[in-house]
Amino acid sequence: MFRILREKPDDGAEVEFLFDLAFAPGRTALSSYRLRDGVPPVAELSLIARDDYDVLAGAIRYWPVRVGAARTPALLLGPVAVHPTRQGEGLGALLIAESLERALELGWTRVILVGDEPYYRRFGFSRQAALSLDYPPPTNPDRLLARALEAGALDGVEGMVRRWE
């Protein structure tokens, strides 16, 4: 059994340790981190999962970004991580599904991520939805995915994904 909670400031070091464990400390060299640098995550969508012993089992964060010359607002999903001892229990899927519901309730209408389409397809993400988007290098364009949380939210959205400023 897991409890899904909003991440609190006191959880930060523990969450960062989990992300390092899941992705290795070199993760901060990825282009996604340049989009996050100096920009706080969306607090309402920064979620953690704790088990019955209050152990951190998973975490997810979202960051605001802008797309193209129109500076269209969007969410950048990630990172999302599950402790290696808790993988395969559906916790990552639970965090993603819950956070996407909350994002829509908060008025966000589009989400972008860099990841594996076969995994994220079940949450409505696709490469097709991101074809008009560009992402800072070095990023494999085949891994750039998007999802409209409302019908038509990605129509006409095009260009480079940029930092929220």
Residue pairs with C-beta under 8 A, 6 or more apart in sequence:
1 51
1 52
2 49
2 50
2 51
2 57
2 58
2 91
2 94
3 49
3 50
3 51
4 47
4 48
4 49
4 94
4 95
4 98
5 47
5 48
5 49
5 50
6 43
6 44
6 46
6 47
6 48
7 15
7 43
7 46
7 47
7 48
7 59
7 61
11 48
11 56
11 59
14 56
15 48
15 56
15 59
15 61
18 56
18 58
18 59
18 81
18 83
19 27
19 59
19 79
19 81
20 27
21 81
21 83
21 84
22 79
22 81
22 82
22 83
22 84
23 79
23 81
27 33
27 79
30 114
31 114
31 135
31 136
31 137
31 138
31 139
32 76
32 78
32 114
32 139
34 136
34 163
35 63
35 65
35 76
35 136
35 161
35 162
35 163
35 164
36 63
36 76
37 163
38 163
39 63
39 64
39 163
39 164
41 61
41 62
41 63
42 61
42 62
42 63
42 64
42 75
42 103
42 106
44 102
44 106
45 60
45 61
45 62
45 75
45 99
45 102
45 103
45 106
46 59
46 60
46 61
46 62
47 59
47 60
47 95
47 98
47 99
47 102
48 56
48 58
48 59
49 56
49 57
49 58
49 59
49 82
49 91
49 94
49 95
50 56
50 57
51 57
51 86
55 83
56 83
57 82
57 83
57 86
57 91
58 80
58 81
58 82
58 83
58 86
58 91
58 92
58 94
58 95
59 79
59 80
59 81
59 95
60 77
60 78
60 79
60 80
60 81
60 95
60 96
60 99
61 78
61 79
61 80
62 75
62 76
62 77
62 78
62 99
62 103
62 111
63 75
63 76
63 164
64 73
64 74
64 75
64 76
64 164
65 73
65 74
65 75
65 76
65 112
65 161
65 162
65 163
65 164
66 72
66 73
66 74
66 161
66 162
66 163
66 164
66 165
67 73
67 74
67 112
67 133
67 157
67 158
67 159
67 160
67 161
67 162
68 157
68 158
68 159
68 160
69 159
70 157
70 159
71 162
72 110
72 157
73 108
73 110
73 164
74 108
74 110
74 111
74 112
74 146
74 157
74 161
75 103
75 108
75 110
75 111
75 112
76 111
76 112
76 113
76 161
77 96
77 99
77 111
77 112
77 113
78 113
78 114
78 115
80 92
80 95
80 96
81 92
82 89
82 91
82 92
82 95
93 122
93 123
96 120
96 123
97 123
100 111
100 123
100 124
100 147
100 149
103 111
103 149
104 149
104 150
108 149
109 148
109 149
109 150
109 153
110 146
110 147
110 148
110 149
110 153
110 154
110 157
111 125
111 146
111 147
111 149
112 130
112 133
112 144
112 145
112 146
112 161
113 120
113 125
113 144
113 145
113 146
114 135
114 139
114 143
114 144
114 145
115 125
115 143
115 145
116 143
117 125
117 126
117 127
117 142
117 143
117 145
120 145
123 147
124 147
125 145
125 146
125 147
126 145
126 146
126 147
127 142
127 144
127 145
129 145
129 146
129 147
129 148
129 154
130 144
130 145
130 146
132 154
132 157
132 158
132 159
133 144
133 146
133 157
133 158
133 159
133 160
133 161
134 141
134 159
134 160
134 161
135 141
135 144
135 160
135 161
136 160
136 161
146 154
148 154
